[in-house]
Amino acid sequence: MPPPGFWQTGPACRRNPEAEGVFLPADIFFGFLEKHPSVDRIIPNKIYQGMALNKVVFTADAPVVRSLFAHKENMYFCNPADPNALAQSLTELKDNPQLRKRIAENGYALFKKEFTPSQVCKKLIKYIDEIL
């Protein structure tokens, strides 16, 4: 495998159709990297976007992501707002193409199994039926 490319999604991508040509070749998608209250409460769409594109998703370690994902199995977690941990983690991914491949493939498989629009709608309908 070639050295990894990196990409972080955001509002600029939604406004710029040419961005697709930039992030599709990337190997690693960044989720949250900072320490912010929302990191502990939400899973941003860009995490699911990276998984859907069969990329390694690299994001801040938080209970909410650990509730659905596993470190070095289907996602890569890093201590938020820690430059040394960020550098060490990215170096590990850069130096280990097999790890990148496994995380990306497992993340993509999990996305297809649990997080496609069809799967999410099935769960939503089930939950609504249970309430009614």
N, C-alpha and C positions, 0 to 999 in steps of 0.2 A: 504494500500500500504506500502511496506517496505521503509526504508529511501532511498533517491535517490543515485544512482551511477552517476559518472561523467566521461566524456570522451571528449578528444579533438583529432580530426583527424589531420592528417598531413602526411608528406612524409614517416615517419616510418611505418605507416599503409599500405601504398601501397607496401612497400618492405616486409612486414611481414604478411603472410596469417593467422598466429595465432592471429593477432590483432582482427580479426572478433569476436573471442570468448571473447574478452575483451570489445569491444564497444557495442555489441548487448545487454548485460544485463544492460547497462547504462541507466539511466533515462534522463539525461541532456547532451546535446551536446554543447560545447563551440564554438562560432564563434570568432569574434574579441573581445578582451578585452582591448587592448592598445589604446592609442591615437596616430594615425599615419595618414598621409594624405590619404592613400588608404582606410581607414575606411569610409571616407566621399564620396568615389567615386565608390566603388565596393561592390557587395554582393558575398562573397566567396562560392565556391562549397560546402564547408562543411555545410553551412546553409541548402542547399537543401538536402544534404545527411542525416542530422539529421531529417529533416521533413519527408523524404521518409521512414525513419525507425520508424516513429511514436514516436519521442522523443521530449522533450522540447528543443528548441533551445534558448540558452542564449548568447546574443551578445551585443556589444557596441551600444548605442543609437546614431543613425546618420540619417540624412535626407534620405539617399538612402534606408535604411531598412524601415523607416517609410513610404516611398512611396509605398511599397508593403505589409507591415505587420503591425499588430496592437499589441501594448504592452498588455500583459496579456490576449490576445485573441488567437493569433496563434504563438506568440513568446514572449520572455521575454527580455526586454532591460535594460541595466545598463549603468551608466555613465562610459565612458572609463577611464582607468588608475586611478580609484578611489577605493582604497582598502576598505574603509569604506562602500561605496555603494555596492561593490562586496559582502562583508560579510553580509550586511543586506539583499541583494537580495537573496543570496543563502540560508540564514536562512529562509526567507519567503517561498521559494520553498520547503525547507526541511520540514517545519512545516505545509504545506498545500498540502496534496496529491490530493485534489479535483482540486486545481488550476493547479498542474502539469498535471493531467489527461486531463483537459479541454484544456490547451494550446497544449498538444501533439496531442490530437484528432483533434482539429481545424486546427493545422498546417498540419497534415497528409491529412485532407480533402482538404485543400487549395492546397497542393502539387498535389494531384490526379486531381484536377480540372484545375489547371493552369500551372504546372511545370513539368509534365512527359515529356519524350522526344517526345511523340506523340503530346501533346498539344503545346509544344514549336515549333515543326515543322509546325503545322497548322497555328500558328501565323506568323511564318517566311514566309510561302508561301503566306499568305494573304498580308503581307507587301510588298513582292516582286511584287505580282500582282498589288497592288496599285501604285507602282512606274512605272511599265511598262505600 
